[in-house]
Amino acid sequence: MAPQSHIPPAANVLGMFGTVLWCIQLIPQIWQNWRLKETDGVPALMMLMWAFSSVPFGVYAVAQNFNIPLQIQPQILGVLSLITWAQILMYTSKWPTWKAMGSAIGLFIILAVVEAGLIFALRGVYRRGARWPVVAVGSIAACLFILSIVPPYFEIRKRRGRVVGINFVFLALDSLGAVFSLFALVAQEHFDTLGGVIYIGVVILEAGIFILHFIWLFRTRALRKRAKLEGREFDDLPEARQWQWNPVEKTGPNRSALSDVETGITGTDQVIDMSKQSDSELGSRPGSLLKANKGPRVTTRDHGTF
C-alpha cells in the first residue's frame, strides 16, 4: 500500500472530527472512575493493550502519510489509556497512587521512545522500496487494537450480559470517532485497508457491547421494575443473585455467607446456638434463625412468628 501523496480537504475535516472525538472519548470514563473511586468491570488488559497498540498504529499512520489528525490520534489514545490503566491499578488493585502513576509515566516514556525509533528506522527502509515492514507494523496494530476490545466481553459473560463499570458515553464517543476516521480514509486518494480494518473492527465490537447490555435490560425488566417500586437497588433483590457474579466459592469458610444470599436470609437474620443462650436472650431477638444442637431448625423474619 503506497503512502498518500495528496490529502483532500474532506479527508482532513473528517479526520479532525474523528480525532476530536478520540481526544475526549476516555474522559467520561476517567471522570467516572475518579468520582466513584471504583473501576470494577473495566478490564486493565483492555487499556494496556490500547496503550501498546498506539505504538504500531502511530508508526503506521506516519509511514503511510495519513492526514495529520489521524497521525495524532494514536498518541492521544495511548496517553488516555495509560491514565485509565493507572486508575484501575489504584482503585481495583489497590496500588499506592505514586506507584500507579509512576508505572504509567514510565511505560509512556518507553512506548514513546520505541515509537520514535521505529518511525526513523522504517522511514529509510520505506524509501528504499521495502513495503513489508510497514505492512507488518500495521497488521500488528490492527490485531492489538481489535483484540483489546475482547476483554470486556469476558466481564460481560461473568454477569450474564450486564455491562458494569464501562461508561456508555465513552463507548459512544469511541464508536463515533472510529466512524468519522473510517470516512476520512474513504475520502483519501487511496483507501487504506489495514486502517479500515481497525476502525470497522472497533465499531462492530463496541456495538456488540451495547447490544448485550440492552438484551440484559430487556431480560431483567420485571425485576428492575419491582426493585424500583420497592425503593431498592436491583442488586439487593434476592432473585437478582442469578444475574450477579461473585468470585466466592460455594464451599469453604465463606459458604455460610453465600448460602444466606441463595436462601434469601438477609438483614437481621442470624444463627444462634440455643444451648449457649438463655430464654430471655432468645426472646429479645425476634429476627433470628434459631439453631438448636438437638432439634429442628426454625426460621423467623423481622415481622414473622415462630
Stockholm file with secondary structure:
# STOCKHOLM 1.0

chainA/1-306         MAPQSHIPPAANVLGMFGTVLWCIQLIPQIWQNWRLKETDGVPALMMLMWAFSSVPFGVYAVAQNFNIPLQIQPQILGVLSLITWAQILMYTSKWPTWKAMGSAIGLFIILAVVEAGLIFALRGVYRRGARWPVVAVGSIAACLFILSIVPPYFEIRKRRGRVVGINFVFLALDSLGAVFSLFALVAQEHFDTLGGVIYIGVVILEAGIFILHFIWLFRTRALRKRAKLEGREFDDLPEARQWQWNPVEKTGPNRSALSDVETGITGTDQVIDMSKQSDSELGSRPGSLLKANKGPRVTTRDHGTF
#=GR chainA/1-306 SS CCCCSCCCHHHHHHHHHHHHHHHHTTHHHHHHHHHHTCCTTSCHHHHHHHHHHHHHHHHHHHHTTCCHHHHHHHHHHHHHHHHHHHHHHHHTSCCCHHHHHHHHHHHHHHHHHHHHHHHHHHHHHHHTTCCHHHHHHHHHHHHHHHHTTSHHHHHHHHTTTCCCSCCHHHHHHHHHHHHHHHHHHHHSSSCCHHHHHHHHHHHHHHHHHHHHHHHHHHHTHHHHHHHHHTTCCGGGSGGGGGGSCCCCCSSSTTHHHHHHHHHTCCTTCCEEEGGGSCHHHHHTCTTCEEECSSSCEEECCTTCCC
#=GC SS_cons         CCCCSCCCHHHHHHHHHHHHHHHHTTHHHHHHHHHHTCCTTSCHHHHHHHHHHHHHHHHHHHHTTCCHHHHHHHHHHHHHHHHHHHHHHHHTSCCCHHHHHHHHHHHHHHHHHHHHHHHHHHHHHHHTTCCHHHHHHHHHHHHHHHHTTSHHHHHHHHTTTCCCSCCHHHHHHHHHHHHHHHHHHHHSSSCCHHHHHHHHHHHHHHHHHHHHHHHHHHHTHHHHHHHHHTTCCGGGSGGGGGGSCCCCCSSSTTHHHHHHHHHTCCTTCCEEEGGGSCHHHHHTCTTCEEECSSSCEEECCTTCCC
//
